[in-house]
Amino acid sequence: MERPSHRNSSTLRQVAGICGGLLLWVSLVGATQSDGASELMKKADGLRTYDFVQFTSILGAVESRRDSLTPEQREFLRFLEGWKSAYEGDEETALARLTSLMDDSKNPTLRLRAGATAVNVLNYEKRYEEAYTRLGSVLDLLPQVSDGEAREQAMLNASDLYWGVGQYDLSLSYAQLVIDANWAGHGYCKGWQEKVQALYDSGRVKSVGPEMQAAVDSCVKVGEVNYANAIRVRAARLDIRQNMADEAIALLKPHYEEFKASRNPWLLAICDATLADAYRRKGLPALAQQYALNVTGSPVHVEYGEASVTAYQVLYELAKERGDFKAALDYHEQYAAADKAYLSDLTARHLAYQLVNHENISNKLQVDALNKENHVLQLQHELSSKEMETSRLYIALLTMTVVFIGLWAYRTKRSQLHFQTLSQMDGLTGICNRPHFIAQAEKALEAGRRSGASHCMILFDLDHFKSINDRYGHATGDFVLKRTVSACKIHLEKGEIFGRFGGEEFAILLPSCGAYEGRERAEQLRVTIASITAYHGTTKATVSASFGIATTNMSGHGLGQLLAHADTALYEAKRAGRNRVVVHGDQTAELTPLNILTGAEEFQPQLSGRTSTG
């Protein structure tokens, strides 16, 4: 079920009050047939996502006749009432009605629909652990249900939740099931919307193809405008990835009024953020700022996640380009806060999924262990008449059970530690990823603040790295990133935090380090990076990097301020010609860069993971 916004529900209820009398009379006239209540509820069910006013009026007509309804009709009425409570923002009442219906009803189709709706509400409320737990119960009901609408709703929920935790293969499999079933002619559209977002976020599509346009056309044909526009946003972001800002704007701008009329604030926010990014890349700062402020000006913009991150990043870049560094610093701090909140929400989703997944595995292992233990007890009872032989067999079997449980506990612990490590390390280079670096840096800065020690933040960025990817290929780019990390780690000591911020940008926090020592360390790293040479056949590519430094003596121990000042210094190093070191607040700190050295290390292209081309 597409979760409707409840923010306009007050206005809707007022309109419903004005029109309710007439609609109620019309509904009651239609109920004079032998099964009038069932027909009314069926009609209300078909209208609930399209005409909430008429849905409410028809539901009121049925509720006035509750005492005359059959038990099956009352259960269906409870489902519609639960959906209405969710639409109006009363999540607790909605969940109480839906979960009790799923647990009590003997109708598997109604249980499936109630469970799928409850999963959607839990996901919207960010109660992720409960959502994934309930999703498992919903999917268990699928083999018992033949109703196309109910199956489509459950599979769309599964595709969306698995997409949210990066389980793209699972997400794509459920989306394809919806496409293949194509219930009521809408499945192709809705399934492709889920499929597009999984393909986009997994990096499996690089450009807009005919299948994506066919999906949009199918949504328009059946009147699913919101689904069509959600696909258009993903297509526009693919165009931006390919530096085709004009195509992205041409894709979204003609449908902007449809986004505004959707009453879906998240969909409008992601559209505004995408247009802001496209206009900035096109060199139209006024329009870029207008659309970015549409996002950040919303009183609930923190709920928009990725859209807020993009909007603040656009405002930050615009402020830097016009030289308003005070505004740039303010926007960078808000960008960092939005990015942290977005990453925290992603982390919460992943942890909830892993916890539920581990709990399911643990429960299965416990059931297996209990079955084995019951088998041991049964053998003990059957062989109780035997003397020494029986005792020895019992002891042996009991020992095996204890060993099995011990091995299970050991393997579970190892699995938990493995997932924890994966969530903290960058998959390509093996150093801290951005969230883990931020967490470690905040702890180190807090310790430095208490002790009064000076810390140094170094941000560096590989120069013209996109040209290496474009000219020599992503395999060469991956080699350069891994070689850069290996070369830098030689010069880092224990306790110094090294992380990859994304693409070709890296950060290092040096505890107990002042500006002079930080400058020397950065210059040492710059010379080391300049000695890297990547060979592609007979062609070689040289590498250089620009460094920005900020210290707690000048910037304080707040991580946001320290990163913003280091980023400003890095920007100055880029502007001054690249391949150099700049210290924030020190106009004399720029060092003359050394000539880039050539190395003898050969590079043999290999298959590798995704590499940023920035």
VODOLUM-791875 format. One record per residue (C-alpha): y, z, x. Coordinates in Angstrom, 1 decimal, always signed. Each point is the difference from the previous one (the first is absolute). Layout:
REM residues N
(site (Y; Z; X))
...
END
This chain:
REM residues 614
(site (+0.0; +0.0; +0.0))
(site (+3.5; -0.8; +1.3))
(site (+1.8; +3.3; -0.1))
(site (+3.2; -0.5; -2.1))
(site (+3.1; +1.8; +1.0))
(site (+0.9; +2.9; -2.3))
(site (+3.7; +0.2; +1.0))
(site (+1.1; -2.0; -3.0))
(site (-2.2; +1.8; -2.4))
(site (+2.9; +2.0; -1.6))
(site (+1.7; -3.2; -1.0))
(site (-3.3; -1.4; -1.3))
(site (-0.6; +3.0; -2.1))
(site (+3.5; -0.3; -1.6))
(site (-0.7; -3.6; -0.9))
(site (-3.4; +1.0; -1.2))
(site (+1.6; +2.6; -2.3))
(site (+2.3; -2.7; -1.6))
(site (-2.8; -2.5; -0.5))
(site (-2.8; +2.4; -0.6))
(site (+0.3; +0.2; -3.8))
(site (-0.2; -3.7; -0.6))
(site (-2.8; -0.5; +2.6))
(site (-1.9; +3.0; -1.4))
(site (+0.1; -1.5; -3.5))
(site (-1.2; -3.4; +1.3))
(site (-2.8; +1.7; +1.9))
(site (-1.2; +2.0; -3.0))
(site (+0.0; -3.1; -2.2))
(site (-2.3; -1.6; +2.6))
(site (-2.3; +3.1; -0.2))
(site (-1.1; -0.5; -3.5))
(site (-3.1; -1.8; +1.2))
(site (-3.3; +1.9; +0.3))
(site (+0.4; +0.5; +3.7))
(site (+3.8; +0.2; +0.1))
(site (+0.3; +2.7; +2.7))
(site (-2.2; -1.8; +2.4))
(site (+2.1; -3.2; -0.4))
(site (+3.2; +1.9; +0.5))
(site (-1.2; +1.6; +3.2))
(site (-1.3; -3.3; +1.3))
(site (+3.4; -1.5; -0.7))
(site (+1.8; +2.9; +1.7))
(site (-2.3; -0.4; +3.0))
(site (+1.0; -3.6; +0.4))
(site (+3.7; +0.8; -0.3))
(site (+0.2; +3.0; +2.3))
(site (+1.1; -1.9; +3.2))
(site (+2.2; -2.5; -1.8))
(site (+1.8; +1.8; -2.9))
(site (+0.1; +3.8; +0.4))
(site (+2.2; +0.4; -3.1))
(site (-2.5; -1.6; -2.4))
(site (-2.9; +1.7; +1.8))
(site (+1.6; +3.4; -0.6))
(site (+0.6; -0.7; -3.7))
(site (-3.6; -1.2; -0.6))
(site (-1.4; +2.9; +1.9))
(site (+2.1; +2.4; -2.2))
(site (-1.5; -1.7; -3.1))
(site (-3.5; +0.6; +1.2))
(site (+0.7; +3.6; +1.1))
(site (+1.2; +0.8; -3.6))
(site (-3.5; -0.8; -1.2))
(site (-1.9; +1.9; +2.8))
(site (-2.0; +2.1; -2.5))
(site (-1.6; -3.1; -1.6))
(site (-1.0; -1.6; +3.3))
(site (-3.6; -0.2; +1.2))
(site (-0.9; +1.8; +3.3))
(site (-0.1; -3.4; +1.9))
(site (+3.5; -0.9; -1.4))
(site (+1.3; +3.5; +1.1))
(site (-1.2; -0.6; +3.5))
(site (+1.8; -3.4; +0.2))
(site (+3.1; +1.7; -1.4))
(site (-0.1; +2.6; +2.8))
(site (-0.1; -2.8; +2.5))
(site (+3.1; -1.7; -1.5))
(site (+1.8; +3.4; -0.1))
(site (-0.9; +0.6; +3.6))
(site (+1.4; -3.4; +1.0))
(site (+3.2; +0.7; -2.0))
(site (+0.5; +3.4; +1.8))
(site (-0.4; -1.8; +3.4))
(site (+2.6; -2.6; -1.0))
(site (+2.5; +2.7; -1.0))
(site (-0.4; +1.9; +3.2))
(site (-2.0; +2.9; -1.3))
(site (-2.7; -0.3; +2.7))
(site (-1.7; +3.4; -0.5))
(site (-0.5; -0.6; -3.7))
(site (-1.2; -3.6; +0.7))
(site (-2.5; +1.2; +2.6))
(site (-1.3; +2.8; -2.2))
(site (-0.7; -2.4; -2.8))
(site (-1.5; -2.8; +2.2))
(site (-2.3; +2.2; +2.1))
(site (-1.3; +1.9; -2.9))
(site (-0.8; -3.3; -1.7))
(site (-1.8; -1.3; +3.0))
(site (-2.0; +3.2; +0.3))
(site (-0.9; +0.3; -3.7))
(site (-0.2; -3.4; -1.5))
(site (-3.4; -1.7; -0.5))
(site (+1.6; -3.4; -0.1))
(site (-0.3; -1.4; +3.6))
(site (+2.7; -2.7; -0.6))
(site (+2.5; +2.6; -1.2))
(site (-0.9; +2.4; +2.9))
(site (+0.6; -2.9; +2.4))
(site (+3.4; -0.8; -1.4))
(site (+1.0; +3.7; -0.1))
(site (-1.1; +0.5; +3.5))
(site (+1.7; -3.1; +1.4))
(site (+3.3; +1.1; -1.7))
(site (-0.3; +3.5; +1.4))
(site (-0.6; -1.5; +3.5))
(site (+3.2; -2.0; -0.4))
(site (+2.0; +3.1; -1.1))
(site (-1.3; +2.0; +2.9))
(site (+0.8; -2.7; +2.5))
(site (+3.6; -0.3; -1.4))
(site (+0.3; +3.8; +0.3))
(site (-1.2; -0.2; +3.6))
(site (-3.0; +2.3; -0.7))
(site (-2.0; -2.2; +2.2))
(site (-3.1; +2.2; +0.5))
(site (-0.5; +0.4; -3.7))
(site (+0.6; -3.8; -0.5))
(site (-2.7; -1.0; +2.5))
(site (-2.4; +2.6; -1.4))
(site (+0.5; -1.2; -3.6))
(site (-0.2; -3.7; +1.2))
(site (-3.6; +0.6; +1.1))
(site (-1.0; +1.3; -3.4))
(site (+1.7; -3.0; -1.6))
(site (-1.8; -2.6; +2.2))
(site (-3.3; +1.7; -0.8))
(site (+0.6; -0.9; -3.7))
(site (+0.4; -3.8; +0.7))
(site (-3.7; -0.9; -0.4))
(site (+0.0; +1.6; -3.4))
(site (+3.0; -1.9; -1.4))
(site (+0.2; -3.7; -1.1))
(site (+3.5; +0.1; -1.5))
(site (+2.1; -2.4; +2.1))
(site (+3.3; +1.8; -0.4))
(site (-1.3; +3.4; +1.0))
(site (-1.9; -1.5; +3.0))
(site (+3.1; -1.9; +1.1))
(site (+2.2; +3.1; -0.1))
(site (-2.5; +2.1; +2.1))
(site (-0.5; -2.7; +2.6))
(site (+3.8; -0.6; +0.3))
(site (+0.5; +3.7; +0.6))
(site (-2.8; +0.0; +2.7))
(site (+1.5; -3.0; +1.7))
(site (+3.5; +1.6; +0.0))
(site (-1.2; +3.4; +1.3))
(site (-2.2; -1.4; +2.8))
(site (+2.9; -2.3; +1.0))
(site (+2.2; +3.1; +0.3))
(site (-2.2; +1.5; +2.7))
(site (-0.7; -3.2; +2.0))
(site (-3.5; -0.6; -1.4))
(site (+0.9; -3.7; -0.4))
(site (-3.6; -1.3; -0.2))
(site (-0.7; +2.3; -3.0))
(site (+3.3; -0.8; -1.6))
(site (-0.6; -3.8; +0.3))
(site (-3.5; +0.4; -1.4))
(site (+1.2; +1.7; -3.2))
(site (+2.9; -2.5; -0.3))
(site (-2.4; -2.9; +0.3))
(site (-2.2; +1.5; -2.8))
(site (+3.1; +0.1; -2.3))
(site (+0.8; -3.6; +0.9))
(site (-3.5; -1.2; -0.6))
(site (-0.2; +1.8; -3.4))
(site (+3.5; -1.3; -1.0))
(site (-0.1; +2.2; -3.2))
(site (+2.2; -1.5; -2.8))
(site (+1.4; -2.5; +2.5))
(site (+2.0; +2.7; +1.8))
(site (-2.5; +1.0; +2.6))
(site (+0.8; -2.8; +2.4))
(site (+3.7; +1.0; +0.0))
(site (-0.6; +3.8; +0.4))
(site (-2.8; -0.3; +2.5))
(site (+2.0; -2.4; +2.2))
(site (+2.9; +2.5; +0.0))
(site (-2.3; +2.6; +1.5))
(site (-1.6; -2.5; +2.3))
(site (+3.4; -1.2; +1.3))
(site (+1.1; +3.4; +1.0))
(site (-3.3; +0.8; +1.8))
(site (+0.1; -3.3; +1.9))
(site (+3.7; +0.5; +0.9))
(site (-0.3; +3.5; +1.3))
(site (-3.3; -0.7; +1.9))
(site (+1.7; -2.9; +1.8))
(site (-2.6; -2.5; -1.3))
(site (+2.6; -2.4; -1.3))
(site (+2.8; -1.4; +2.2))
(site (+1.8; -2.3; -2.4))
(site (+0.4; -0.8; -3.8))
(site (-2.8; -2.3; -1.1))
(site (-0.9; -1.9; -3.2))
(site (-2.2; +2.9; -1.2))
(site (+3.0; +2.3; -0.2))
(site (+2.0; -2.5; -1.9))
(site (-2.9; -0.6; -2.4))
(site (-0.2; +3.8; -0.6))
(site (+3.7; +0.1; -0.8))
(site (-0.4; -2.9; -2.4))
(site (-3.0; +1.6; -1.8))
(site (+2.0; +3.3; -0.5))
(site (+3.0; -2.0; -1.4))
(site (-2.3; -1.9; -2.3))
(site (-1.5; +3.2; -1.6))
(site (+3.4; +1.8; -0.1))
(site (-0.7; +2.5; +2.7))
(site (+3.5; -0.3; +1.6))
(site (-0.2; +3.3; +2.0))
(site (-3.3; -1.0; +1.6))
(site (+1.5; -3.4; +0.9))
(site (+3.1; +1.6; +1.5))
(site (-2.1; +2.5; +2.0))
(site (-1.8; -3.0; +1.6))
(site (+3.3; -1.8; +0.6))
(site (+1.2; +3.1; +2.0))
(site (-3.0; -0.1; +2.2))
(site (+0.4; -3.8; +0.5))
(site (+3.7; +0.6; +0.9))
(site (-0.9; +2.6; +2.6))
(site (-2.5; -2.5; +1.5))
(site (+2.9; -2.5; +0.3))
(site (+2.1; +2.6; +1.7))
(site (-2.8; +0.6; +2.5))
(site (+0.2; -3.7; +0.8))
(site (+3.8; +0.2; +0.4))
(site (+0.4; -2.0; -3.2))
(site (+2.8; +2.0; -1.6))
(site (+1.2; -2.9; -2.1))
(site (-3.4; -0.5; -1.6))
(site (-0.3; +3.8; -0.8))
(site (+3.4; +0.0; -1.7))
(site (-0.8; -3.2; -2.0))
(site (-3.2; +1.7; -1.1))
(site (+1.5; +3.2; -1.3))
(site (+3.7; -0.7; -1.0))
(site (-0.7; -2.2; -3.1))
(site (-2.2; +2.8; -1.4))
(site (+2.3; +2.9; +0.7))
(site (+0.9; +0.6; -3.6))
(site (-3.7; +0.2; -0.8))
(site (-0.4; +2.8; +2.6))
(site (+2.9; +1.9; -1.5))
(site (-1.4; -0.5; -3.5))
(site (-3.5; +1.3; +1.0))
(site (+0.9; +3.7; -0.4))
(site (-2.1; +0.5; +3.1))
(site (+2.3; +1.7; +2.6))
(site (-2.5; -0.4; +2.8))
(site (-0.3; -3.7; -0.5))
(site (+3.8; -0.5; -0.1))
(site (+0.4; +2.2; +3.1))
(site (-2.5; -2.0; +2.1))
(site (+1.7; -3.2; -1.2))
(site (+3.5; +1.3; +1.0))
(site (-1.3; +1.1; +3.4))
(site (-1.7; -3.3; +0.7))
(site (+3.2; -1.9; -0.9))
(site (+2.1; +2.3; +2.2))
(site (-2.3; -0.7; +2.9))
(site (+0.1; -3.8; -0.6))
(site (+3.8; -0.1; -0.3))
(site (+0.4; +2.0; +3.2))
(site (-2.2; -2.4; +1.9))
(site (+1.9; -2.9; -1.5))
(site (+3.3; +1.5; +1.3))
(site (+1.6; +1.0; -3.4))
(site (+0.8; +3.7; +0.6))
(site (+1.9; +0.5; -3.2))
(site (-2.9; -1.1; -2.3))
(site (-2.5; +1.9; +2.2))
(site (+2.0; +3.2; -0.3))
(site (+0.4; -0.5; -3.8))
(site (-3.8; -0.2; -0.6))
(site (-0.8; +2.7; +2.5))
(site (+2.4; +2.4; -1.8))
(site (-1.6; -0.9; -3.3))
(site (-3.1; +1.8; +1.4))
(site (+1.6; +2.9; +1.8))
(site (+2.5; +0.7; -2.8))
(site (-2.8; +0.8; -2.5))
(site (-0.3; +3.8; -0.7))
(site (-3.8; -0.4; +0.4))
(site (+0.0; -2.4; +3.0))
(site (-2.2; +2.4; +2.0))
(site (-2.9; -0.9; -2.3))
(site (+0.3; -3.7; +1.0))
(site (-1.7; +0.6; +3.4))
(site (-0.2; -3.3; +1.8))
(site (+3.0; -1.4; -1.8))
(site (+2.2; +2.9; +1.1))
(site (-1.1; -0.4; +3.6))
(site (+0.9; -3.7; +0.0))
(site (+3.4; +0.6; -1.7))
(site (+1.1; +2.7; +2.5))
(site (-1.2; -2.1; +2.9))
(site (+2.1; -2.9; -1.3))
(site (+3.1; +2.3; -0.4))
(site (-0.6; +1.3; +3.5))
(site (-0.2; -3.4; +1.6))
(site (+3.1; -1.2; -1.9))
(site (+2.0; +3.0; +1.2))
(site (-1.1; -0.6; +3.6))
(site (+0.9; -3.7; -0.2))
(site (+3.6; +0.8; -1.2))
(site (+0.4; +2.7; +2.6))
(site (+0.2; +2.9; -2.4))
(site (-2.2; +2.3; +2.1))
(site (+0.8; +3.1; -2.1))
(site (-1.3; -1.7; -3.1))
(site (-2.9; -1.4; +1.9))
(site (-1.0; +3.5; +1.2))
(site (+0.2; +1.3; -3.6))
(site (-2.1; -2.9; -1.3))
(site (-2.5; +0.4; +2.8))
(site (-0.5; +3.7; -0.8))
(site (-0.6; -1.0; -3.7))
(site (-2.3; -2.8; +1.1))
(site (-1.9; +2.5; +2.2))
(site (-0.3; +2.4; -2.9))
(site (-1.1; -2.7; -2.4))
(site (-2.5; -1.3; +2.5))
(site (-1.4; +3.4; +0.6))
(site (-0.3; +0.7; -3.7))
(site (-1.7; -3.4; -0.5))
(site (-2.4; +0.7; +2.9))
(site (-0.7; +3.5; -1.3))
(site (-0.9; -1.4; -3.4))
(site (-2.4; -2.5; +1.6))
(site (-1.5; +2.8; +2.1))
(site (-0.5; +2.1; -3.2))
(site (-1.8; -2.9; -1.6))
(site (-2.2; -0.6; +3.0))
(site (-0.9; +3.7; +0.3))
(site (-0.8; +0.3; -3.7))
(site (-2.2; -3.0; +0.2))
(site (-1.8; +1.2; +3.1))
(site (-0.4; +3.5; -1.5))
(site (-1.5; -1.3; -3.2))
(site (-2.2; -2.5; +2.0))
(site (-1.2; +2.8; +2.3))
(site (-0.6; +2.3; -2.9))
(site (-2.2; -2.6; -1.7))
(site (-2.0; -0.5; +3.2))
(site (-0.2; +3.8; +0.4))
(site (-1.2; +0.4; -3.6))
(site (-2.7; -2.7; +0.5))
(site (-1.2; +1.7; +3.2))
(site (-0.1; +3.4; -1.7))
(site (-2.0; -1.4; -2.9))
(site (-2.4; -1.6; +2.5))
(site (-0.2; +3.3; +1.9))
(site (-0.6; +1.9; -3.3))
(site (-2.7; -2.4; -1.0))
(site (-1.7; +0.4; +3.4))
(site (+0.3; +3.8; -0.4))
(site (-1.5; -0.1; -3.5))
(site (-2.9; -2.1; +1.4))
(site (-0.5; +2.6; +2.7))
(site (-0.2; +2.8; -2.6))
(site (-2.4; -2.0; -2.1))
(site (-2.3; -0.5; +3.0))
(site (+0.3; +3.7; +0.7))
(site (-1.2; +0.8; -3.5))
(site (-2.8; -2.5; +0.0))
(site (-1.3; +1.2; +3.4))
(site (+0.6; +3.8; -0.5))
(site (-3.8; +0.6; -0.1))
(site (-0.4; -1.2; +3.6))
(site (+0.5; +2.5; +2.8))
(site (+1.2; -0.8; +3.5))
(site (+0.1; -3.8; -0.5))
(site (+2.1; +0.3; -3.1))
(site (+2.5; +2.3; +1.8))
(site (+0.3; -2.3; +2.9))
(site (+0.7; -3.0; -2.2))
(site (+2.6; +1.8; -2.0))
(site (+1.8; +1.2; +3.2))
(site (-0.1; -3.6; +1.4))
(site (+1.5; -1.5; -3.2))
(site (+2.6; +2.7; -0.3))
(site (+1.0; -0.6; +3.6))
(site (+0.4; -3.7; -0.7))
(site (+2.2; +0.7; -2.9))
(site (+2.3; +2.3; +2.0))
(site (+0.2; -2.6; +2.8))
(site (+0.8; -2.7; -2.6))
(site (+2.8; +2.0; -1.5))
(site (+1.3; +0.8; +3.5))
(site (+0.0; -3.7; +1.0))
(site (+1.7; -0.9; -3.3))
(site (+2.8; +2.6; +0.7))
(site (+0.3; -1.3; +3.6))
(site (+0.3; -3.7; -1.1))
(site (+2.5; +0.9; -2.7))
(site (+2.2; +1.8; +2.5))
(site (-0.2; -2.9; +2.4))
(site (+0.9; -2.4; -2.8))
(site (+3.1; +2.1; -0.9))
(site (+1.2; +0.1; +3.6))
(site (-0.5; -3.7; +0.3))
(site (+2.1; -0.8; -3.1))
(site (+2.7; +2.4; +1.3))
(site (+0.2; -1.8; +3.3))
(site (+0.2; -3.4; -1.7))
(site (+2.9; +1.2; -2.2))
(site (+2.0; +1.0; +3.1))
(site (-0.6; -2.8; +2.5))
(site (+1.4; -3.6; +0.2))
(site (-3.0; -2.3; -0.4))
(site (+1.1; -2.5; +2.6))
(site (+1.4; +2.1; +2.9))
(site (-1.8; +3.3; -0.5))
(site (+3.3; +2.1; +0.1))
(site (+1.6; +2.0; -2.8))
(site (+0.9; -2.0; -3.1))
(site (+3.4; +0.5; -1.6))
(site (-0.8; +2.9; -2.4))
(site (-2.0; +2.0; +2.7))
(site (+2.8; -0.6; +2.5))
(site (+2.6; +1.3; -2.4))
(site (-2.1; +3.1; -0.8))
(site (-0.6; +0.8; +3.7))
(site (+3.6; -0.7; +0.9))
(site (+1.3; +2.4; -2.7))
(site (-2.2; +2.8; +1.3))
(site (+1.2; -0.6; +3.6))
(site (+3.7; -0.1; -1.0))
(site (-0.3; +3.2; -2.0))
(site (-1.6; +1.7; +3.0))
(site (+2.8; -1.4; +2.2))
(site (+2.6; +1.3; -2.4))
(site (-1.4; +3.5; +0.1))
(site (-0.3; +0.1; +3.8))
(site (+3.3; -1.9; +0.6))
(site (-1.8; -2.7; +2.1))
(site (+1.5; -3.5; +0.1))
(site (-2.2; -2.9; -1.2))
(site (+0.4; -3.7; +0.5))
(site (-0.8; -2.8; -2.5))
(site (-0.7; -3.5; +1.4))
(site (-0.3; -3.0; -2.3))
(site (-0.9; -3.3; +1.5))
(site (-0.7; -3.5; -1.4))
(site (-1.6; -3.0; +1.7))
(site (+2.5; -2.8; +0.4))
(site (-0.5; -3.3; -1.7))
(site (-3.5; +1.1; -1.0))
(site (-0.1; -2.4; -3.0))
(site (+0.3; -2.9; +2.4))
(site (-3.1; +1.2; +1.8))
(site (-2.0; +0.1; -3.3))
(site (+1.4; -3.4; -1.1))
(site (-0.5; -1.8; +3.4))
(site (-3.2; +1.5; +1.3))
(site (-1.7; +1.4; -3.2))
(site (-0.7; +3.5; -1.4))
(site (-2.9; +0.6; +2.5))
(site (+2.5; -0.1; +2.8))
(site (+2.4; +2.2; -2.0))
(site (-2.7; +2.6; -0.5))
(site (-0.8; -0.1; +3.7))
(site (+3.6; +0.6; +0.9))
(site (+0.3; +3.0; -2.4))
(site (-3.2; +1.6; +1.4))
(site (+0.9; -0.8; +3.6))
(site (+3.5; +1.5; -0.6))
(site (-1.5; +3.3; -1.4))
(site (-2.5; +0.2; +2.9))
(site (+2.7; -0.5; +2.6))
(site (+2.3; +2.6; -1.6))
(site (-2.7; +2.6; -0.4))
(site (-0.4; +0.1; +3.8))
(site (+3.6; +1.4; +0.3))
(site (-0.3; +2.6; -2.8))
(site (-1.0; +3.6; +0.4))
(site (-1.9; +2.4; -2.2))
(site (+2.1; +1.2; -2.9))
(site (+2.1; -3.2; -0.2))
(site (-0.4; -1.7; -3.3))
(site (-0.5; -3.8; -0.1))
(site (-0.1; -1.9; -3.3))
(site (+0.2; -3.5; -1.4))
(site (+2.6; -0.3; -2.8))
(site (-1.1; -3.4; -1.1))
(site (-0.2; -3.5; +1.4))
(site (+1.4; +0.0; +3.5))
(site (+2.0; +3.2; -0.3))
(site (-1.1; +3.2; +1.8))
(site (+1.3; +3.6; +0.2))
(site (-0.4; +2.7; +2.7))
(site (+1.0; +3.7; -0.3))
(site (+0.5; +1.7; +3.4))
(site (+0.1; +3.8; -0.4))
(site (+2.1; +2.0; +2.5))
(site (+1.9; -3.1; +1.1))
(site (+3.7; -0.7; +0.3))
(site (+2.0; -3.2; -0.1))
(site (-0.2; -0.7; +3.8))
(site (-3.7; +0.5; +0.2))
(site (-0.6; -1.9; -3.2))
(site (+2.0; -3.0; +1.4))
(site (-2.1; +0.1; +3.2))
(site (-3.3; +0.1; -2.0))
(site (+1.1; -2.8; -2.3))
(site (+1.0; -2.2; +3.0))
(site (-3.4; +0.7; +1.5))
(site (-1.6; -1.2; -3.2))
(site (+2.3; -3.0; -0.2))
(site (-1.0; -1.2; +3.5))
(site (-3.7; +0.6; -0.8))
(site (+0.2; -2.1; -3.1))
(site (+1.9; -2.7; +1.8))
(site (-3.0; -0.3; +2.4))
(site (-2.3; -1.1; -2.8))
(site (-1.0; -3.6; -0.2))
(site (-2.3; -1.5; -2.7))
(site (-1.8; -3.2; +0.8))
(site (-0.9; -2.5; -2.7))
(site (-2.0; -2.7; +1.8))
(site (+2.3; -1.3; +2.8))
(site (+3.1; +1.3; -1.7))
(site (+1.3; +3.5; +0.6))
(site (+2.3; +2.2; -2.1))
(site (+2.2; +2.7; +1.5))
(site (+1.0; +3.1; -1.9))
(site (+3.0; +2.3; +0.0))
(site (+1.3; +2.8; -2.2))
(site (+3.3; +1.6; -1.1))
(site (+0.3; +3.8; -0.1))
(site (+2.2; +2.4; -2.0))
(site (+0.2; +3.7; +0.9))
(site (+1.3; +3.0; -1.9))
(site (-0.2; +3.7; +1.0))
(site (+0.1; +3.2; -2.0))
(site (+3.0; +1.1; +2.1))
(site (+2.1; -2.8; -1.7))
(site (-1.9; -0.5; -3.3))
(site (-1.5; +3.3; -0.8))
(site (-3.6; +0.9; -0.8))
(site (-0.2; -1.9; -3.3))
(site (-2.5; -2.8; +0.2))
(site (+2.0; -2.3; -2.3))
(site (+3.2; +0.3; +2.0))
(site (-1.8; -0.4; +3.3))
(site (-1.8; -3.2; -1.1))
(site (+3.2; -1.4; -1.5))
(site (+1.9; +0.5; +3.3))
(site (-2.9; -1.4; +2.1))
(site (-0.1; -3.0; -2.3))
(site (+3.8; -0.5; +0.4))
(site (-0.5; +0.1; +3.8))
(site (-2.9; -2.5; -0.3))
(site (+2.2; -2.3; -2.1))
(site (+2.7; +0.2; +2.7))
(site (-2.6; -0.9; +2.7))
(site (-1.0; -3.0; -2.0))
(site (+3.6; -1.0; -0.6))
(site (+0.8; +0.3; +3.7))
(site (-2.6; -2.5; +1.0))
(site (-3.4; +1.8; -0.3))
(site (-2.4; +1.2; +2.8))
(site (+2.2; +3.1; +0.6))
(site (+0.4; +3.7; -0.7))
(site (+2.8; +1.5; -2.0))
(site (+0.6; +3.7; -0.7))
(site (+1.7; +1.0; -3.2))
(site (+3.5; +1.4; +0.6))
(site (+0.1; -0.9; +3.7))
(site (+2.0; -3.1; +0.6))
(site (-0.9; +0.0; +3.7))
(site (-3.7; +0.4; -0.6))
(site (-0.9; -3.7; -0.1))
(site (-2.2; -1.0; +3.0))
(site (-0.1; -3.5; +1.5))
(site (-3.3; -1.4; -0.9))
(site (-2.4; -1.0; +2.8))
(site (-1.5; -3.5; +0.2))
(site (-3.2; -0.4; -2.1))
(site (-2.9; +0.2; +2.4))
(site (-3.0; -2.3; -0.3))
(site (-3.5; +1.5; -0.1))
(site (-3.4; -1.3; +0.8))
(site (-1.8; +1.3; -3.1))
(site (-1.6; -2.8; -1.9))
(site (-0.3; -0.1; -3.8))
(site (-3.0; -1.5; -1.7))
(site (+0.7; -0.5; -3.8))
(site (-2.2; +1.9; -2.3))
(site (-0.2; +0.7; -3.7))
(site (+2.2; +3.0; -0.9))
(site (+1.6; +1.8; -2.9))
(site (+3.4; -0.6; -1.6))
(site (+3.0; -0.1; +2.3))
(site (+3.7; +0.3; -1.0))
(site (+2.0; -3.2; +0.7))
(site (+3.4; +1.7; -0.1))
END
